[in-house]
Amino acid sequence: MSERRTRRQAAMAAANETPTKSDAHGDMNGNSDDHVSTTPVKHAGPTENIFLFWPNLIGYFRIVLAVASLYYMPLHPRTCSLLYSISCLLDALDGYAARYFHQSTRFGAVLDMVTDRCTTSCLLVFLSSAFPRWAIVFQGLISLDFASHYIHMYATLAMGGSAESHKNVDKSRSWLLNLYYTNKTVLFITCALNELFFIALYLLSFSSPLLSPQLLKSVGESKAAAIQSGAQVNSSIISQLFTNPYSAAALEMARANKMDSTWPWILAGVSAPVMIIKNILNIVQLVKASKWLAEGDVEQRRIAASAKAKKGRKAN
């Protein structure tokens, strides 16, 4: 008796595990029942690590250079300008690497844009403290840059879909933004000269008494006597790579390395018109993205009102 029951139970279990022909036919046509398997699908082949793509590695290196430039920004204009400039120039290299290695990703695009916004904002924050009279101007530029790019990105995702790139701007919406985003030469020159203007202002804060009358003066005898002699020297590798920018030696080096203001003035004069154009583009981008979102809101309200009216007619 128990043997029969065992065989019967085994047959029933086998029947339950074996799919019928109708079930298989339904699955092939996509018309299976509502019970969908929750087992994750395993794709064949190795999984790619987006974070280790070459363009993204360049992006991480840009961040390291930007942080290093901020470290030297208060008192070492030459070192800071060099590190900051290399970080900005690598912005073009990561785009080239993405196209060359076929590694264009949405994460890389966002990483690139966020790095650009943050590095420029940090430099403008320093300029606000270096030129307090013009702090409101630099604060306005930071706000405009963040607001225009955020609204533009949000409008692209909301209206164009998640697969749409923020650089795909149709000419009918704005021919100026279309030229800026689709022409790589225009994009590179505009961004490079925009950054060059702020770097030139940064250098002028160390070299031009006209703009910075509070330039560092030599240490008086009383202050020099206050520096303790025979202090213990930190000989660690980190301290040798990243010296303290506020140490007595660093202050003396900053005073000794005062630069001539001729070249910073020339660079500022050449790049100023492009900087103005760049911020005009930010304003256009902000306005166009806001209008695009408003068009979407109007369409959604129209659809909602139409659906409500149909529902009311059916109820009557």
C-alpha positions as CSV (number, residue, x, y, z in Angstrom):
1,M,0.0,0.0,0.0
2,S,2.7,2.4,1.0
3,E,4.7,1.4,-2.1
4,R,1.7,2.2,-4.4
5,R,1.3,5.6,-2.7
6,T,4.9,6.4,-3.1
7,R,4.8,5.6,-6.8
8,R,1.7,7.6,-7.3
9,Q,3.2,10.6,-5.4
10,A,6.3,10.4,-7.6
11,A,4.2,10.3,-10.8
12,M,2.2,13.3,-9.7
13,A,5.4,15.3,-8.8
14,A,6.9,14.5,-12.2
15,A,3.7,15.6,-13.9
16,N,3.7,18.9,-12.1
17,E,7.3,19.6,-13.0
18,T,6.9,18.8,-16.7
19,P,5.3,21.6,-18.6
20,T,2.4,20.8,-20.9
21,K,2.4,21.5,-24.7
22,S,-0.2,24.2,-24.3
23,D,1.8,25.9,-21.5
24,A,5.0,25.8,-23.6
25,H,3.0,27.3,-26.6
26,G,1.7,30.0,-24.4
27,D,5.1,31.0,-23.2
28,M,6.6,31.1,-26.7
29,N,3.8,33.5,-27.8
30,G,4.1,35.6,-24.7
31,N,0.6,34.7,-23.5
32,S,1.3,32.7,-20.4
33,D,-0.7,33.0,-17.3
34,D,-0.3,35.7,-14.6
35,H,2.2,33.6,-12.6
36,V,5.5,35.1,-13.7
37,S,8.8,33.6,-12.4
38,T,10.7,35.9,-10.2
39,T,14.0,34.1,-10.8
40,P,16.6,36.6,-12.2
41,V,17.7,35.9,-15.7
42,K,21.4,35.1,-16.0
43,H,23.0,36.5,-19.1
44,A,25.7,34.5,-20.8
45,G,29.2,36.0,-20.9
46,P,31.2,38.1,-18.5
47,T,29.6,41.1,-16.8
48,E,31.2,44.5,-17.8
49,N,32.5,46.7,-15.0
50,I,31.4,50.2,-16.1
51,F,33.3,51.9,-13.3
52,L,36.6,50.6,-14.8
53,F,36.1,51.8,-18.3
54,W,38.9,54.0,-19.7
55,P,36.9,57.2,-19.9
56,N,35.7,56.8,-16.3
57,L,39.3,56.1,-15.1
58,I,40.3,59.4,-16.7
59,G,37.4,61.0,-15.0
60,Y,38.7,59.7,-11.6
61,F,42.1,61.1,-12.4
62,R,40.6,64.5,-13.2
63,I,39.0,64.5,-9.7
64,V,42.3,63.7,-8.1
65,L,44.0,66.6,-10.0
66,A,41.2,68.9,-9.1
67,V,41.4,68.1,-5.4
68,A,45.2,68.6,-5.5
69,S,44.7,72.0,-7.2
70,L,42.3,73.0,-4.5
71,Y,44.9,72.0,-1.9
72,Y,47.5,74.4,-3.4
73,M,45.0,77.1,-4.3
74,P,45.4,79.5,-1.3
75,L,49.1,80.3,-1.8
76,H,50.6,78.5,-4.7
77,P,49.2,79.9,-7.9
78,R,51.6,78.2,-10.3
79,T,51.1,74.7,-8.9
80,C,47.4,75.2,-8.6
81,S,47.0,76.6,-12.2
82,L,49.0,73.7,-13.6
83,L,47.0,71.0,-11.9
84,Y,43.7,72.7,-12.6
85,S,44.5,73.2,-16.3
86,I,45.5,69.5,-16.8
87,S,42.3,68.4,-15.1
88,C,40.3,70.6,-17.5
89,L,42.2,69.5,-20.6
90,L,41.6,65.9,-19.7
91,D,37.9,66.6,-20.2
92,A,38.5,66.4,-23.9
93,L,40.5,63.2,-23.6
94,D,37.9,61.2,-21.8
95,G,35.4,61.9,-24.6
96,Y,37.9,60.8,-27.2
97,A,38.6,57.6,-25.2
98,A,34.9,56.9,-24.9
99,R,34.5,57.1,-28.7
100,Y,37.8,55.2,-29.4
101,F,37.1,52.3,-27.1
102,H,33.3,52.3,-27.7
103,Q,32.8,52.9,-24.0
104,S,30.2,55.7,-23.9
105,T,28.0,55.4,-20.8
106,R,25.5,57.4,-19.0
107,F,27.5,57.1,-15.8
108,G,30.5,58.6,-17.6
109,A,28.5,61.5,-19.0
110,V,27.1,62.4,-15.6
111,L,30.6,62.0,-14.0
112,D,32.1,64.3,-16.6
113,M,29.4,67.0,-16.1
114,V,29.4,66.8,-12.3
115,T,33.3,67.1,-12.3
116,D,33.1,70.2,-14.5
117,R,30.5,71.9,-12.4
118,C,32.2,71.2,-9.1
119,T,35.7,72.2,-10.2
120,T,34.5,75.5,-11.7
121,S,32.4,76.2,-8.7
122,C,35.3,75.7,-6.3
123,L,37.4,78.1,-8.3
124,L,34.6,80.7,-8.2
125,V,34.3,80.3,-4.5
126,F,38.0,81.2,-4.1
127,L,37.5,84.2,-6.4
128,S,34.6,85.3,-4.2
129,S,37.0,85.4,-1.3
130,A,39.8,86.9,-3.3
131,F,37.6,89.7,-4.7
132,P,34.9,90.2,-2.1
133,R,33.5,93.3,-3.9
134,W,32.5,91.0,-6.8
135,A,31.4,88.0,-4.7
136,I,27.8,88.4,-5.7
137,V,28.8,88.1,-9.4
138,F,30.7,84.9,-8.8
139,Q,27.8,83.5,-6.7
140,G,25.4,84.3,-9.5
141,L,27.6,82.5,-12.0
142,I,27.7,79.4,-9.8
143,S,23.9,79.4,-9.4
144,L,23.4,80.0,-13.1
145,D,25.7,77.2,-14.1
146,F,24.2,74.6,-11.7
147,A,20.6,75.7,-12.4
148,S,20.8,75.6,-16.2
149,H,22.6,72.3,-16.4
150,Y,20.3,70.6,-13.8
151,I,17.1,71.8,-15.5
152,H,18.4,70.9,-18.9
153,M,19.3,67.4,-17.7
154,Y,16.0,66.9,-15.9
155,A,14.0,68.2,-19.0
156,T,16.0,65.8,-21.2
157,L,15.2,62.8,-19.0
158,A,11.5,63.8,-18.4
159,M,10.6,64.8,-22.0
160,G,13.1,62.8,-24.1
161,G,13.4,59.6,-22.1
162,S,16.2,57.9,-20.2
163,A,18.0,56.9,-23.3
164,E,18.2,60.5,-24.6
165,S,21.5,62.4,-24.3
166,H,21.5,65.9,-22.9
167,K,23.7,66.9,-25.9
168,N,21.1,65.9,-28.5
169,V,19.4,69.3,-28.8
170,D,17.2,69.7,-31.8
171,K,17.8,72.8,-34.0
172,S,14.1,73.6,-33.9
173,R,14.4,74.1,-30.1
174,S,17.6,76.1,-30.2
175,W,20.1,76.3,-33.1
176,L,22.6,77.9,-30.7
177,L,22.6,75.0,-28.2
178,N,22.6,72.6,-31.1
179,L,25.8,74.2,-32.5
180,Y,27.3,74.2,-29.0
181,Y,26.7,70.6,-28.1
182,T,27.1,68.9,-31.6
183,N,30.2,70.8,-32.8
184,K,33.1,69.4,-30.8
185,T,35.4,72.2,-31.8
186,V,33.0,74.9,-30.6
187,L,32.3,73.0,-27.4
188,F,36.0,72.6,-26.6
189,I,37.0,76.2,-27.4
190,T,34.1,77.6,-25.4
191,C,34.7,75.5,-22.3
192,A,38.5,75.9,-22.4
193,L,38.4,79.7,-22.8
194,N,35.7,80.0,-20.1
195,E,38.0,78.1,-17.7
196,L,41.0,80.1,-18.9
197,F,39.2,83.4,-17.9
198,F,38.7,82.3,-14.3
199,I,42.3,80.9,-14.1
200,A,43.5,84.3,-15.3
201,L,41.5,86.1,-12.6
202,Y,42.9,83.6,-10.1
203,L,46.5,84.5,-11.2
204,L,45.6,88.2,-11.1
205,S,44.6,87.9,-7.5
206,F,48.3,87.1,-6.8
207,S,49.9,89.5,-9.2
208,S,47.9,92.6,-9.8
209,P,47.8,95.3,-7.1
210,L,45.1,96.9,-9.1
211,L,42.7,94.1,-8.4
212,S,44.3,92.8,-5.2
213,P,45.8,95.6,-3.1
214,Q,46.0,93.2,-0.2
215,L,48.8,91.1,-1.8
216,L,51.1,89.3,0.6
217,K,53.7,91.5,2.2
218,S,57.1,90.5,3.6
219,V,57.2,89.2,7.1
220,G,58.3,91.7,9.7
221,E,61.1,91.1,12.2
222,S,58.8,90.6,15.1
223,K,56.7,88.0,13.2
224,A,59.8,86.3,11.9
225,A,61.2,86.0,15.4
226,A,58.0,84.2,16.5
227,I,58.8,81.3,14.2
228,Q,60.2,78.6,16.4
229,S,63.5,77.2,15.3
230,G,64.4,73.5,15.7
231,A,60.8,72.3,15.3
232,Q,60.4,68.6,14.5
233,V,60.3,68.0,10.8
234,N,57.6,65.7,9.4
235,S,59.5,63.4,7.0
236,S,56.6,61.2,5.9
237,I,56.1,60.5,2.2
238,I,52.7,62.2,2.2
239,S,54.1,65.4,3.7
240,Q,56.8,65.5,1.1
241,L,54.3,65.0,-1.8
242,F,51.7,67.5,-0.3
243,T,53.5,70.1,1.7
244,N,51.6,72.3,4.1
245,P,50.6,75.4,2.1
246,Y,50.3,77.4,5.3
247,S,53.8,76.6,6.7
248,A,56.4,79.3,7.1
249,A,58.4,77.9,4.2
250,A,55.4,77.9,2.0
251,L,54.5,81.4,2.9
252,E,58.0,82.6,2.1
253,M,58.0,80.7,-1.2
254,A,54.7,82.3,-2.1
255,R,56.1,85.7,-1.5
256,A,59.2,85.0,-3.5
257,N,57.3,83.6,-6.4
258,K,55.2,86.7,-7.1
259,M,54.5,86.8,-10.8
260,D,54.1,89.5,-13.3
261,S,50.5,90.4,-14.2
262,T,51.1,91.0,-17.9
263,W,50.2,87.5,-19.1
264,P,47.2,87.0,-16.8
265,W,45.8,90.3,-18.1
266,I,46.3,89.2,-21.7
267,L,44.7,85.8,-21.0
268,A,41.8,87.4,-19.2
269,G,41.2,89.9,-22.1
270,V,41.3,87.2,-24.8
271,S,39.0,84.8,-23.0
272,A,36.5,87.3,-21.5
273,P,34.2,87.5,-24.6
274,V,34.0,83.7,-24.7
275,M,33.2,83.6,-21.0
276,I,30.3,86.0,-21.6
277,I,29.1,83.9,-24.5
278,K,29.3,80.7,-22.4
279,N,27.1,82.3,-19.7
280,I,24.7,83.5,-22.3
281,L,24.4,79.9,-23.5
282,N,23.7,79.0,-19.9
283,I,20.8,81.5,-19.8
284,V,19.4,80.2,-23.1
285,Q,19.7,76.6,-21.9
286,L,17.9,77.5,-18.7
287,V,15.0,79.2,-20.6
288,K,14.7,76.6,-23.3
289,A,14.7,73.7,-20.8
290,S,12.1,75.5,-18.6
291,K,9.8,76.0,-21.6
292,W,10.2,72.4,-22.6
293,L,9.1,71.2,-19.2
294,A,6.2,73.7,-19.3
295,E,5.1,72.2,-22.6
296,G,5.1,68.8,-21.1
297,D,3.1,70.0,-18.1
298,V,0.5,71.6,-20.4
299,E,0.2,68.4,-22.4
300,Q,-0.2,66.3,-19.2
301,R,-2.9,68.6,-17.9
302,R,-4.8,68.5,-21.2
303,I,-4.7,64.7,-21.2
304,A,-5.9,64.6,-17.6
305,A,-8.7,67.1,-18.3
306,S,-9.8,65.1,-21.3
307,A,-9.8,61.8,-19.3
308,K,-11.8,63.5,-16.5
309,A,-14.4,64.8,-19.0
310,K,-14.8,61.3,-20.6
311,K,-15.3,59.8,-17.2
312,G,-17.9,62.4,-16.3
313,R,-19.9,61.7,-19.5
314,K,-19.8,58.0,-18.8
315,A,-21.1,58.6,-15.3
316,N,-24.0,60.6,-16.6
